Amino acid sequence: MMKVKVFDEEHEKDLENSINNFINENAIEIIDIKLSSSCSVYAEEQIYCFTALIMYENKKEE
């Protein structure tokens, strides 16, 4: 059965680390990864948002 996991971080390196940790800690087969990034301005501060959606299936135990 296909499942999804959403990651949302303020820095691209944090997103990489979150995804890599998820992959390493779970026995999964990745079907696809979708990436999105956005930037907004609040007062004089730029706010970044890096989001990834991972579609995956659990590996079947043999």
trRosetta pair geometry for C-beta under 8 A, 3 or more apart (Angstrom, degrees):
i j d omega theta_ij theta_ji phi_ij phi_ji
1 57 6.8 151 72 -129 34 93
1 58 7.9 15 55 21 76 96
2 31 6.4 -12 -129 -12 112 157
2 55 6.0 0 -173 -175 113 96
2 56 7.3 145 -153 78 67 25
2 57 5.6 -59 -98 -74 53 89
3 55 7.6 163 83 -153 39 52
3 56 5.9 -30 66 71 85 75
3 57 6.9 130 15 -100 83 40
3 58 7.4 44 8 -30 129 84
4 53 6.0 -12 -167 -173 113 94
4 54 6.7 152 -156 79 58 51
4 55 5.5 -26 -98 -98 81 63
4 56 7.5 134 -101 22 32 72
5 22 6.4 170 128 -170 159 152
5 53 7.5 157 78 -156 44 49
5 54 4.8 -11 57 56 93 103
5 56 6.9 -6 6 20 106 118
6 51 6.9 -11 -171 -168 92 98
6 52 7.4 165 -153 86 48 49
6 53 5.4 -16 -102 -103 75 73
6 54 7.9 -167 -76 20 29 71
7 15 5.9 122 129 -143 125 80
7 18 4.9 148 -147 113 132 134
7 19 5.9 -99 -11 -66 168 82
7 22 7.5 -126 -70 -16 126 148
7 51 6.7 163 87 -152 59 49
7 52 4.7 2 53 54 106 93
7 53 7.9 -162 23 -73 71 31
7 54 7.3 44 -7 -11 106 104
8 49 6.6 -17 -164 -166 93 94
8 50 7.4 154 -153 81 44 50
8 51 4.9 -3 -104 -104 76 87
9 12 7.5 143 92 -91 119 18
9 14 3.9 -172 -171 100 141 111
9 15 4.2 -154 38 -63 131 76
9 18 6.1 -176 -52 -2 131 140
9 49 7.9 145 78 -155 35 48
9 50 5.2 -24 68 65 83 100
9 51 7.9 168 23 -79 59 44
10 14 6.7 29 52 43 62 148
10 47 7.3 -69 -137 -166 105 73
10 48 5.7 105 -170 76 63 83
10 49 6.7 -36 -107 -96 54 48
10 50 7.2 118 -150 17 5 89
11 14 4.4 89 66 4 90 107
11 15 7.1 -157 94 -8 48 84
11 48 7.0 79 -85 84 44 128
11 50 6.9 -45 103 13 11 132
12 15 5.4 -51 -151 34 39 116
12 16 6.5 44 151 -21 67 100
12 37 7.6 -14 -83 -103 102 132
12 50 5.1 154 -90 -89 61 165
13 16 5.5 -47 -150 33 36 115
13 17 6.4 36 152 -18 65 104
14 17 5.7 -53 -148 38 32 111
14 18 6.3 34 154 -20 65 106
14 50 7.6 139 67 58 90 127
15 18 5.8 -54 -146 36 30 111
15 19 6.3 25 158 -14 65 108
15 50 4.4 -92 -43 114 147 126
15 51 7.8 -125 -119 -79 132 13
15 52 6.0 122 -173 -9 116 118
16 19 6.1 -62 -149 40 26 106
16 20 6.0 21 158 -15 66 112
17 20 5.8 -57 -140 41 28 108
17 21 6.1 29 160 -20 64 108
18 21 5.9 -56 -147 36 26 110
18 22 6.4 27 154 -19 62 107
19 22 5.7 -56 -150 35 31 112
19 23 6.4 29 154 -17 66 106
19 33 7.7 50 -146 -133 140 138
19 52 6.0 -10 -78 78 127 156
19 54 6.9 145 -134 -56 100 134
20 23 5.7 -54 -146 37 32 111
20 24 6.1 25 158 -14 66 111
21 24 5.9 -60 -142 42 28 107
21 25 5.9 15 163 -11 66 117
22 25 6.2 -65 -139 43 23 102
22 26 6.1 -15 172 13 62 119
22 54 7.3 164 109 30 144 161
23 26 6.8 -83 -140 51 18 87
23 28 6.8 -105 -131 54 59 113
23 30 7.3 -23 -113 -52 110 122
26 58 7.6 -90 171 -115 105 80
27 58 6.5 54 92 -164 83 75
27 59 4.4 -89 151 38 96 114
28 56 4.4 13 178 172 126 136
28 57 6.8 148 -158 77 76 35
28 58 6.0 -58 -104 -107 69 42
28 59 6.3 -151 -104 -22 13 85
29 56 6.3 154 76 -161 44 81
29 57 5.1 -15 58 62 98 88
29 58 7.8 44 15 129 81 7
29 59 5.5 110 -31 -78 95 80
30 33 6.5 -10 -176 -44 127 96
30 54 6.3 -68 -131 -166 100 104
30 55 7.4 96 -166 78 63 56
30 56 5.1 -43 -106 -100 49 96
31 55 4.3 -61 66 109 113 98
31 56 5.9 -169 4 -93 85 32
31 57 6.5 76 -43 -12 109 90
32 54 7.7 174 90 -152 48 45
32 55 4.7 17 51 45 85 115
33 52 5.9 -10 -172 -170 99 111
33 53 7.2 159 -156 80 49 50
33 54 5.2 -12 -106 -105 82 71
33 55 7.5 -151 -72 22 38 71
34 52 6.7 155 80 -156 51 57
34 53 4.4 -2 54 53 104 100
34 55 7.8 54 -8 -14 97 100
35 50 7.6 -19 -164 -170 93 83
35 51 7.3 148 -158 86 47 54
35 52 5.2 -16 -102 -103 68 84
36 50 7.7 162 88 -156 52 41
36 51 4.6 -13 64 65 97 101
36 52 7.6 179 23 -79 68 39
37 48 7.0 -14 -169 -170 98 94
37 49 6.8 161 -154 87 51 57
37 50 5.0 -8 -106 -106 91 68
37 51 7.3 178 -81 23 41 70
38 48 7.4 159 86 -155 47 50
38 49 4.8 -6 58 57 90 104
38 51 7.9 9 7 5 97 109
39 46 5.9 -9 -171 -173 107 102
39 47 6.9 152 -157 78 55 48
39 48 5.3 -19 -101 -101 80 68
39 49 7.5 -172 -77 20 36 73
40 46 7.5 155 81 -156 34 55
40 47 5.1 -19 64 60 84 100
40 49 7.7 21 4 -4 99 111
41 44 7.5 -17 -171 -137 102 21
41 45 7.0 152 -156 78 59 42
41 46 5.7 -33 -98 -99 72 60
41 47 7.3 171 -93 14 20 82
42 45 5.3 -23 68 65 81 96
42 47 5.7 31 4 -17 110 125
